[in-house]
Amino acid sequence: MTTPNTEATVNNYDKKIEQVVFDYGRPGEYPTDLYNYSGLARGIDGFAQVTDEQIARFHQQGYLVIHNAFTPAETQAALDGLLALISGENPDFKGIMYEKQAQGISLETLPVEQKQDYVRKFMWFVNYEGRLKALSEHPKLIDVLTRIMGEAPLLFQDMALLKPPKIGREKPWHQDHAYFNLPLETTVVGVWIALDEATPENGCMTIIPSTHKQGPVVHFQRRDWQICDTDVNNQGALAVPLKPGGCLLFHSLIHHGTPTNYSGQRRRAVQFHYRPSSAPQTSVEERLALFGEEGKDVTC
Ligand SMILES: O=C(O)CCC(=O)C(=O)O
C-alpha cells in the first residue's frame, strides 16, 4: 500500500515539517473540464450577517461564504506574518514546502518578494507568528464556529497553500476528512481565508455543494491523495471567488479542489481546521478503512 500523501494530514501539534522540503505531489495534466463549474458561490457580507438561517444552510450545503470577514488591516497583518516567516525572521520555523521548480535555486539568497513565488505550502505556523495566530483566534470567527459546532471549536491544523503565479500546482478534488483521524460524524470545519483576490484563473476554491452528505469517498494516491478524476461529478460545482479578507467555511466531507494557477496573479491564502473540543480521535487504520488503502479493489 502506498503511504497516503499527508498534504493535510495530522491531528495535533506534536507533528510538524522538520526541514525544508519540496512538493512531493505529482504535477500533471488533468482533464480540461475537471474544475468546470456551473456558477459562483453566493455569500454574505461580514460576520454580522451570519444568521441562524446561514448556520442551517451550512449544515445543508456544506459551506458558507463570508465576504469582508476580515478587515483590510487584519488581512494585511496576516500577509505580513506569512512573509515574515518566509523571510526567515523566525529561525525556529521550518514548516515551508517549496514547489518542485524551486529545486536547484538558492532560495536563501532570494529576497522575500521572489522567494514567496516558489512556496507551495506552509504548515504549523500559528505558534511561530502572532499575527497568524490572532487570525485563527479571531473572536467573530470563533463565534460562528461555535454556533456551527454547538460547542467551543479547537484549532487542530493550520496550513497555507500559496499557489504561486504560473507554477502553483492544483490541489485535486478531495475531502479533507480523508486526512483526519476523526470520527465521520464529527463536524469538522475548514476556514479558507483569501489574502489575495482568488479567482477561477488563479486557482480559487471549487466546491460541490451538499456532497458532504454523501459520506466518505475512496481516495487514491495519484497526483496527490485525491478522489479519482473519473469519480468526480462536477455537475453543480461552484467556484468560490473571494476578495482579500473574504473566507469560505466548509465541511470536511465536502468535495473540493483548486486548479493550477496558470495566471500571473498570486493566490495566497491561509486555511485553518477546527473540530469540536470534545471530539474523540480515531486511528489511521480506521481512517483508511473508510477513505483509502489504494482504492480497496477499485481502479483509478
Ligand atoms: O488552497 C488550496 O488551493 C486548496 C487547499 C485545500 O483544499 C486543502 O489543503 O485541503
Ligand as a Chemical Component Dictionary entry (heavy atoms), coordinates in Angstrom:
data_LIG
# 
_chem_comp.id                   LIG 
_chem_comp.type                 NON-POLYMER 
_chem_comp.pdbx_formal_charge   0 
_chem_comp.three_letter_code    LIG 
# 
loop_
_chem_comp_atom.comp_id 
_chem_comp_atom.atom_id 
_chem_comp_atom.alt_atom_id 
_chem_comp_atom.type_symbol 
_chem_comp_atom.charge 
_chem_comp_atom.model_Cartn_x 
_chem_comp_atom.model_Cartn_y 
_chem_comp_atom.model_Cartn_z 
_chem_comp_atom.pdbx_ordinal 
LIG O1 O1 O 0 -5.608 26.266 -1.011 1  
LIG C1 C1 C 0 -5.850 25.419 -1.868 2  
LIG O2 O2 O 0 -5.524 25.579 -3.043 3  
LIG C2 C2 C 0 -6.583 24.157 -1.515 4  
LIG C3 C3 C 0 -6.499 23.834 -0.093 5  
LIG C4 C4 C 0 -7.222 22.567 0.236  6  
LIG O3 O3 O 0 -8.232 22.262 -0.290 7  
LIG C5 C5 C 0 -6.666 21.672 1.229  8  
LIG O4 O4 O 0 -5.495 21.792 1.554  9  
LIG O5 O5 O 0 -7.406 20.819 1.709  10 
# 
loop_
_chem_comp_bond.comp_id 
_chem_comp_bond.atom_id_1 
_chem_comp_bond.atom_id_2 
_chem_comp_bond.value_order 
_chem_comp_bond.pdbx_ordinal 
LIG O1 C1 DOUB 1 
LIG C1 O2 SING 2 
LIG C1 C2 SING 3 
LIG C2 C3 SING 4 
LIG C3 C4 SING 5 
LIG C4 O3 DOUB 6 
LIG C4 C5 SING 7 
LIG C5 O4 DOUB 8 
LIG C5 O5 SING 9 
# 
